[in-house]
């Protein structure tokens, strides 16, 4: 796991903008996209690269790296859309998958149901699951399991803020997953919002509130 806010002042500056309740929806989306770009770049070492020879304008050949295969980008609707845009700017050839989840209560407790799923039938390469708020981890756990069922050899998680509780749960369920986040916040409130957090990332990014 890497907490980018512990390494990069730029990540903390993005958090300043995203946490601020005065940040309007268009500006919030802009900084979410920037955070997506940062997460994509910082997690690039997790992908497979090959050496490629290139000829410079001076007529000299040299070796650099080329992406062997783009990752599958999986966004959790709707909060992850700006984050997904940022990743797509770094990897424009990457296929995109979308899922939407809801929590249901029954006699056995709370379970997560994926009520929308737009994913390939098979994907054996690297997959990146994007969910800006890793709160309880229940939804992310369900999505990671779904992505693994496609055959993905490696799963990376990109988030803006994670709770300590959610991180502990995901790492206990999926110790093989690499997690990249800008910050880890200490707790969840009674409504399962991360505290201090940044509020509802979906509502703030979309600019609308549910009825």
N, C-alpha and C positions, 0 to 999 in steps of 0.2 A: 504494500500500500504506500502511496505517496501523497502527502499533503502539500500542495503547491504553495499555499500561503505561508508555510514554514520556510520555503526556499526562495521565493520570488516576491520582491516588493510589488511588482506589477499585478500579481494575483491578489494581493491585499488591497490594491487600489480598485480593482474590479469589484471586490467584495464591498468596499466602501460605497460604490455606486449602486450595487444590487441590493444592499441591505437598507439603504436610505428610503424611508417611506415617502419622501418628496419626489423620488424618481418616477416620472410618468411612464406610461406603457411603451411608447415608441423608443424612449431612451433605455428602458429596461430590456427590451428585445435586442437593442444594439449591443449592450454590454453582455448579454447572454450569448450572442453570437461570438463576441470577442473571447469569452470564456471557453466556448466550444473550440475555437481555433487554438487557444492555448493548450487545452486538454489534448487535442489531437496531436499537436507538435510534441508535447512532453511525453506522450505515450507511444511515440513513433518507434522507439527502440523495441517495442513488443512485437512489431510486425516483421515480416520476412523481406529482406532486401537482397538484391543481387548486384554484382559489379557490372558496370557498363562502360564501354569505351566511347569517349566523345572527342570530337576534333574542335579545338578552339579557333577563333578568328585569326590566330597567328599560325594556323596550320599545324599545331602541335596536338598530339593525342594524349589524353590522360584518362584515368579511371575515376568514375564517381559511382554513386549508388542509384539504383532504380527499384521501385517497388515491385516485388515479385508478383503480388496479387493484392488488389484492394480489399480492405476488410468489409464485412457486412455491417452496416450501421443500423441499429435497431433503436427507435425512439419510442418512449412511453408517452402516449397521447394524454393531454395536449401540451403539458408543461414542457416537454422536451423539444418542441419544434424549433425554437430559436437556437438551442444548443446543437441540434441536428444540422441546422443550416451552417453553423460555424465549422463543424466537422466536414461537411460536404464541400466547403470552400477549400479545405486543405486536401481532401481526397475526392475530387470531382467525378472520378470514375467508379466510386464505391456504390454498390447497390444499397438501397434503403428499404428497411422493413419497419412496419408500424404495428404496435399493439396497444390495446386499451384494456384497463382492468378495473374491477370494482370489488369492494369487500362485501361479502354476504354473511349474515349471521344465521346459524341454525343451532340445533340442539347440541352439536359437537363443538360449537364455538364459532369463531370467525374464520372464514376461508376466502381466498382470492380467486375470482373467476376472470379469465380473459374473454371478454365479450366481443372483441374485435381483434383479428389476427391477419396481418398481411405479410407473410414471410415466404421465403423459398421453401420448396419441399425438402431440399438437401443443401447443406452448406458445410463443407469440411474445413474451411479456412478459419481465419481469425474473425471473431464477431465482437463488435463494440456495442454494449447496451448503455443507453443514455437516459438518465433520469435525474433531473437537477437536484431533487431533494431525497436523500436516502434517510428516511425517518425511521419507521419500525423495521423496514427491510422486507416485509411480507410480500409486497407487490414485486419488488426486485427479485426476490427469491423465486417467485413463480415465473417471471420472465426469463431469468437465467436458465431455469430448468427447461423451459420451452426451447430456448436457443440451443442448449446442449443436445436436445433430442433431434435437432437437425443434423448433428454430426460435427458441430464446430469443435475444432481441435483446441482452441484457446478462446477464452472469453475475457474481455476487458470491460470494466465499468467506469463510466465517466459521470461525475456529479459535481454540483456546485458546493453543496454543504451536506455533510453526513452527521448523523447523531452517533454518539458513542454506542448507544444501545443497538442501533441499526447496523453499524459496522460489526459489532460483536456477533450479531445474529447471522449476517451474511458470511462472515469468515468461518463461522462454525459449520454452516451448511455447504459452503463452497470454498474450501481452503485453496483451491487451485486457481481461483479468479484473481486477476490483478485489478486493484481499485485505485483510481486517480480522482482526487477531490481537491477543491480549493481550501476547504476548512472543515474541521471537526468541531461541532458544538456540543455542549455538555449534556443537554437533556431534552426531553419531550414534555409538552404541557398536556393537560387533560384531554385536549382535542387532537393529540398526536402531531402537533406542529413542532418543528425543531425550534429550540430557544437558545440564543436570541434569533437565529434564523433570518429569513427575509420575507416572511409571510407566505401567501399562496402563490407559488411561482407560476402556476397555470393561469390564474385569474390576472395576475399582473402582466404576464406576457401577452395574453390574448386581448386584454383590455376590456373584458366583460366579466360579470359575475353571474353565477348560476341563479335561476329564478327561485 
